[in-house]
């Protein structure tokens, strides 16, 4: 259903390297976007920075998630640009910090998962701020190593990443992957929204909003990554 050609993925990888100016894959750099500091591959530096900047734009001076007209106005500006044939919506969002960071992130996610980055951006700007805090909090941990029972920056297992990300949005979820899906409201694949649970036995992923794109902490020896959900059994919503 979600098969994509290798040629399309290669083109997307070229696009993300151009837009985000990502250094050579395989180099490492110590990032300061999480505490404690994590040594990450350089190819996630741009996306991690964009996720953190988008999170900052979503929060007011008191640190609370922005749900006022300022947030909604940025989405409206994007919608208006989409409807104008003489305007490139990607250029139009440059003056709206939150949407501009989402645009960068959507290109990265598209390159890694094969989904259409512009369609993903359109989904994100229409998604409520609470769900986007969870999604952005997970993406801000790209490159963080897998750690058994890890649930804080520095190391995550799959349920630890999911729970940490939703905690940033003010929602507590169970710690165990099986308990997460059992406590979630069941939804179909067609009903999925950004931040929802994608589950298979013993593992949870977070849905990113389009196609089969997810973010997760996969297993020992690997790091938090954007991927396609693969073989899954159930879907759910925690809010």
C-alpha positions in Angstrom: 0.0 0.0 0.0 2.8 2.3 0.9 5.5 1.0 -1.5 7.8 3.6 -2.9 10.5 3.5 -5.5 14.2 3.7 -4.7 14.6 6.5 -7.2 12.0 8.6 -5.3 13.8 8.0 -2.1 17.2 9.0 -3.5 15.7 12.2 -4.9 14.2 13.0 -1.4 17.6 12.4 0.2 19.1 14.9 -2.2 16.4 17.4 -1.3 16.9 17.0 2.5 20.6 17.5 2.2 20.1 20.7 0.1 17.4 22.2 2.3 18.9 21.4 5.7 22.6 21.6 4.6 23.3 18.3 6.4 27.0 17.4 6.7 28.3 14.1 5.4 26.5 11.1 6.8 28.6 9.1 9.3 30.4 12.1 10.9 29.6 12.6 14.6 29.0 15.7 16.7 28.1 16.3 20.3 24.7 18.1 20.4 23.5 20.4 23.1 19.8 20.1 22.3 19.2 17.5 25.0 20.5 17.0 28.5 22.7 15.1 29.1 24.6 15.8 25.9 24.4 13.0 23.4 26.9 12.2 20.6 24.8 12.1 17.5 25.5 11.6 13.8 25.8 14.8 12.0 22.9 14.0 9.6 20.4 14.5 12.5 21.8 17.9 13.6 19.6 20.0 11.4 16.3 18.1 12.2 17.0 18.1 15.9 17.6 21.9 15.8 14.5 22.4 13.8 12.4 20.3 16.2 13.7 22.2 19.2 13.1 25.6 17.6 9.6 24.6 16.6 8.9 23.5 20.2 10.2 26.9 21.4 7.9 28.7 18.9 4.9 26.6 20.3 5.5 27.8 23.8 4.8 31.1 25.3 7.1 33.1 27.7 5.8 31.1 30.6 6.7 27.8 28.9 3.1 26.7 28.4 2.0 25.3 25.0 0.6 28.0 22.8 -3.1 27.5 21.9 -4.0 31.1 21.1 -4.7 33.0 17.9 -1.0 33.4 17.2 -0.6 29.7 16.7 -3.7 29.4 14.5 -2.8 32.5 12.5 0.4 30.8 11.3 -1.7 27.9 10.0 -4.1 30.2 8.3 -1.2 32.0 6.6 0.0 28.7 5.2 -3.5 27.8 4.0 -3.9 31.1 2.2 -0.5 30.6 0.5 -1.5 27.1 -0.6 -4.6 28.5 -2.3 -2.7 31.1 -4.3 -1.2 29.8 -7.6 1.3 32.7 -7.8 2.8 32.0 -4.3 5.2 29.2 -3.3 3.9 28.2 0.1 7.4 27.1 1.2 8.6 30.7 0.7 5.5 32.1 2.2 6.1 30.3 5.6 9.6 31.9 6.0 8.1 34.7 8.1 6.3 32.3 10.5 8.9 30.7 12.7 6.9 27.7 13.8 5.8 26.7 10.3 9.2 27.4 8.8 10.8 24.9 11.2 8.0 22.3 10.4 8.9 22.8 6.7 12.5 21.8 7.3 11.5 18.8 9.4 8.9 17.6 6.8 11.7 17.4 4.2 13.8 15.3 6.5 10.9 12.9 7.4 10.0 12.6 3.7 13.6 11.6 2.8 13.7 9.0 5.5 10.2 7.5 5.1 9.2 8.3 1.5 6.1 10.3 2.3 5.4 13.5 0.5 7.0 16.3 2.5 4.6 19.0 1.4 1.6 16.9 2.2 3.1 16.2 5.6 3.6 19.9 6.2 0.0 20.6 5.4 -1.0 17.9 7.9 1.2 19.3 10.6 0.1 23.0 10.3 -3.5 21.8 10.8 -2.7 19.6 13.8 -3.4 20.9 17.3 -0.5 22.1 19.4 -0.7 19.3 22.0 -0.2 16.6 19.5 2.6 18.5 17.8 4.4 19.0 21.1 4.5 15.2 21.4 5.7 14.7 17.8 8.3 17.4 18.0 9.6 16.1 21.4 10.2 12.7 19.8 11.9 14.2 16.7 14.1 16.3 19.0 15.6 13.0 20.2 16.7 11.8 16.8 20.1 10.1 17.2 19.7 9.3 20.9 20.8 5.8 21.6 18.6 2.9 22.6 18.7 2.2 26.3 16.8 -0.5 28.1 14.2 1.1 30.5 15.5 4.5 29.3 12.9 7.3 29.4 14.9 10.5 29.5 17.2 12.3 27.1 20.4 10.4 27.0 18.8 7.0 26.2 15.3 5.6 25.4 13.6 2.3 24.8 10.6 2.4 22.6 7.9 3.0 25.3 10.3 5.4 27.1 10.5 7.7 24.1 6.8 7.5 23.5 6.0 8.3 27.1 8.6 11.1 27.4 7.3 12.8 24.3 3.7 12.8 25.5 4.7 13.9 29.0 6.1 17.0 27.4 2.6 17.7 26.0 1.1 17.2 29.5 -0.3 13.7 29.0 0.9 10.7 31.1 0.9 7.3 29.4 1.8 3.9 30.8 5.4 2.9 30.8 5.1 -0.5 29.2 4.4 -0.9 25.4 1.6 -3.4 26.0 -0.1 -1.2 28.6 0.2 1.8 26.2 -1.8 0.2 23.5 -4.3 -1.4 25.9 -5.0 2.0 27.5 -5.2 3.8 24.2 -8.5 4.5 22.3 -8.5 2.1 19.3 -8.4 3.7 15.9 -8.0 2.5 12.4 -5.1 3.3 10.1 -7.3 5.7 8.2 -8.1 7.5 11.5 -4.5 8.0 12.7 -3.3 11.5 13.7 0.1 12.7 14.5 1.3 11.4 17.8 -0.9 8.3 17.8 0.4 4.8 18.8 1.5 2.3 16.2 2.0 -1.1 17.9 3.2 -4.5 17.4 3.9 -7.1 20.1 6.6 -5.7 22.4 7.1 -2.5 20.5 5.5 1.0 20.0 6.2 3.7 17.5 4.8 7.2 17.2 2.8 8.1 14.0 4.0 11.2 12.3 0.9 12.1 10.3 1.1 10.8 6.7 1.5 7.4 5.1 3.3 4.9 7.3 5.9 7.3 8.6 6.8 6.9 12.3 9.5 7.8 14.8 10.8 5.3 17.3 13.7 3.9 19.4 14.2 0.5 17.7 16.7 -1.7 19.6 20.1 -2.1 21.1 22.9 -0.7 19.0 20.6 1.8 17.2 19.3 5.2 17.8 16.0 7.1 17.7 15.0 7.3 14.0 12.3 8.1 11.4 11.2 5.0 9.6 8.2 3.2 8.1 6.0 1.2 10.5 6.5 -2.2 8.9 4.5 -5.1 10.3 2.1 -3.7 12.9 -0.9 -5.1 14.7 -2.9 -2.2 16.3 -3.3 1.5 16.3 -4.5 3.8 19.1 -4.8 7.4 20.4 -3.8 8.4 23.9 -5.9 11.6 23.9 
